[in-house]
Amino acid sequence: QVQLVESGGGLVQAGDSLRLSCTASGRTFSSYAMAWFRQAPGKEREFVAAISRSGNKYADSVKGRFTISRDYAKNMVYLQMNSLKPEDTAVYYCAARLSVVNGVIPQSYAYWGQGTQVTVSS
């Protein structure tokens, strides 16, 4: 069982930066691929970034602006978001799946946090 808690969301202006954090419980954190998804009002949940032993993966819409990282000692996953745009506005979710391979489909992740709101004003 893995429990995830996100933090770091907020209201920022276009061009600003934010760093989201995800705290994971569990003693086998290193065995999980971790990811960030987001969901805007009226839209489906979409993949943002993932990290695992196999490497990192990003959605095209955030490539070059967002960076995912993890601290295995602290059981933490981060999403550094730079050059934010109004279209990045969404609830951001941390997710985990027992795999060493990254996945981009929400249904392939078994564990989810409660989400943190990111709002980017123009």
RAURZI-V557476 format. One record per helix or strand of 2 or more residues. SS is the DSSP state (H for helix, E for strand). FROM is the first residue (numbers start at 1). TO is the last residue. If there is no record, write none. Layout:
SS,FROM,TO + SS,FROM,TO
This chain:
E,4,7 + E,10,13 + E,18,24 + H,29,31 + E,32,39 + E,46,52 + E,55,58 + E,66,71 + E,76,81 + H,86,88 + E,90,98 + H,106,108 + E,111,112 + E,116,121
